[in-house]
């Protein structure tokens, strides 16, 4: 008996995401498309391997079902990993392959969390087209102790105030005007000045703050 199109003898049918089978409903087709569509997006975060060691990381691309990361360590294929991504929160997954400078993992999330990730990725993918510039994290904190010492690239130290901060950066109010791209240390946290806004400037940390340290009473 001749096998149906798209199926070899003894093999399961292969459904291409771009051309789903006729019997599938529109809702299922849409869900499959969201699940496998990758978005190139750079999100800072941290990862915890199965031995509970933590390392900084950054996404290369991501979908509601998987993520590719660059990081300082290469986890083992099949190893469980916990991610703390700034705009996504805590996500569990399993490493499925090694990549240049990191690895790829499938995500083990609920359908509700998957929909939330899909919405966040849509926002991140379209923010430039909408003219909204860099998206700020939904989780920013106003510190209890806002006064801080800034150390500039020249070595000069000046007083400043932290307007708010996230796991990856801080908004700073200061009389100093170092150039965009220059190195700036906020307290003891090294970073780089990435933009100016009315009343201050934004600093991106060189490494994201770990989740256990991230609270309004912490000292940068």
N, C-alpha and C positions, 0 to 999 in steps of 0.2 A: 504494500500500500504506500502510495507516495505521501511523503510528509508535507504538511501544510507550509505555505510560504513563511519564512522567518524561523523554521524549525528543522533541524537535522534529525535523522533517525536516532532515537534514544536520548535526545536532548530536550530540555525544557524550552518552551517558547521564550524568545527574547523580545522584550517590549522596548522600543526606542522611545525615550522621553518626548522627542519632537513629534512622533507619530503614534499615539496610543491606539490600542485596539478599539474597534467600534463599540463594543459592549460596555466600555468603561463610562461612567457618568462624568459629566463636566466637573463636578466637585472633586472626584478622585484624580482626574487629569490635572487639575489646578494644584492639588496637594502634592502630587508627584513632582510637578514642575518646581514648586517652592522648595521641596525637599532636596533636590539635586542641583539647583542653580547656585553657582558659586559667585560670590561678590568679592572683588579685590578691595580689601580694607585693612588698614593698619591700626590695631587696637592694642594698647599696652596692657600688660597684666603679669600674673605670676602663675606658675604651675607647681603642683606637688606630685611627685612620683610615689610609687607604692611603698618606698622605704621612708616616706614622709619628708624627704629633702625638698626644699623649695628653691626655685630659680626664676629670675625674670624672663619674660617672653614677649613676643609680639606676633599678632596674626599677619599672615600674608594674604590669605583669602579664606572665606567662610561661607557656609550654607547652614540652614537649620539642622542639617544632619551630620555635618563634618566641618573640620577646620584644619588649616595648614599653618604651622608655627615656625618661627625662627627663635632659637634659644641656645643657651650655652651648653646644654647637655643633650645627649641622644638617648631617649628612652628605648626600652626593648619593645619589639613588636609583640603585641598581645598584652602589654602591661597596662594596668589601670592608671589613669591620670586625672587629677582634679585641677580645673582651670579657674582662676579668678580674673575675669576680664572686666576692665573698668566699666564698660557700658552694657555688659551682659550679666554680670554677677558671677555666682558660682555655678560651674557646669562640670559634670562628670563625663568621662569618655574612655576610649580604649585606643591605644596606639596601633595603627594598621600598617604603616610603612615609614621608612626613613627617607628624608629629603635633604637637599643641600642646605646645610646650616640648621637643620631641625627635624621635624617629623610631622606626619598627618595623623589625625585621630578621628574616629567616628564619635558622635555625641549620643549619650544616653539621657534623653530629656523627655518630659511629659509632653503631650500634645499641646497643652496650654503654653508651656515654656517654648515649644517649637514655634508656635504662632507669634509669641513675643519676639523671639529672635528674628523671625522673618520680617516683622514690622520694623525692628531696629536696623536690620540690614538694608531694607528699602530706604529708610531715612538716610542712612550713611551713604548709600550709593547715589542718591539724588540730591544731596545737600548742595553740591557745587552747581548743578543745573538750576536749582532754585535760587541761587545767589545768596545762600545763607552762611557761606564760609565754613569755618571749622566748627563742628558740633561739639558742644561742651557736654561733659558727663552729666547724667541725671543725678549723680551723687556727688555733690559738692558740699563742703563743710565750712562754716564760719568758726574759726578757732576761738577758744576761750581766752588765750593769751596771744593777741595779734601782733605785738611788737616783736621785731626780729632784726638781726644784724645781717646785712648783705655784704658779701665779699665779691668784689668785681674782678674782672680778668686782670686788671692792673695791680691787684693786691690791695686796693683801697677798700676800707670797711666803712659802711654808713648805716645809720638807722633807717628802718622802713616798717611798714605795716602790712600784714597779710590780710587781704580782703576776704578771700576764701581759698580753699584748695581742694584738690581731688587726689586720687591715687597717682596720677601722672603729672600734675603740675599745680601751679598756684598763681593767683592774681595778686599783684603787689602794688601798693601805693608808696611812691618814693619821689624825692626831689631829684634823684639821679636819673640820667637818661643815657644809659649804655646803649651801644648800637645793637640792632637786631642781629641775632646769630652769635653774640658774645657769650662767654661762659659767665654764669652767675651762681654763687652758692647762697642758698637761702637758709640761714642758720648753719646747720651741718649737712644740708641736702644739696648736692651739686645738680646744676641744671643748665639750661640754655635759654636766653631770651628769644621768644618766638614772635611776639607781636606787641604793638602798643594799642591802647584804647584810652578813652577819655578818663583821666584820673589815675592812670597807672599803666602797667605792662604785664604780660603773661610770661611765665617761665615754665618750660617743660623739663621735668626731672629726667636725669640720665637713666635712672632705674625707678620703676614704680614702687610706691609704698606697699608694703605687705599688708594684707587685710587685717591681721591681728593688731597692727599698730595704727590703723586708720580710724581715728575718732577725734572729736573736737578738743580733747584735752592733750593731744600729742604735741610734742615739740619737734619742729622741723630741724 
